[in-house]
């Protein structure tokens, strides 16, 4: 069963299914997240949409590198959630299918390449409290509780 987070589904609205993959990146009692300035300033698990024809793990590596500047080593799939939301960058309403993977930050190669993104280290409690969507926060709280 996939949990659902986000805005309630609106009857009659057309939603485009958008699969994505995101990484929970704990290291030494802290969590690496991305701060996205626009369209709404918020902390997020690094990751994003899987492009047509792209493999999910390739998308995860690409997105984390773009948003944080870090290389990662995926460890295991934590689960998935659905999120119904408006995506202003694409001007569409989306049913986001968000897979969350526990991964290990291996090496920083440079600053984030994605405009408007900053790599931020937060302690675990701060990360859970500040993550901008309830799905990210749910998986962070669940997984980090098992790592403490």
C-alpha angles and dihedrals in degrees: 000000000000117000119228126225135169135042118357116262112262116222112241095016117124113230123195113219109238117183116205140170128215136186131226102207114191121174129166096343093314134094126221110225135164124241111213115199099197153079082006121359108242147137114250142176105259113256141074148181124352108231119228109278093012121125114238096239091048088052091050093052092046095047096045091049092048094047101038109014090236133125113221142197111219113223108180145334112262098188143273140266138191123233126186110205146138114259107204094187088063097028092232143110109243140197097212115203101201119195114194121207128190107228140169121238104232108177139349110233097182143303122321113285093204110095113242095020127114128186109233131184113213131175112253096258092048091049093052092048096044103041107118101225130049094230093059091045092048094055093041092053093046097047098039091051088061092049097053 
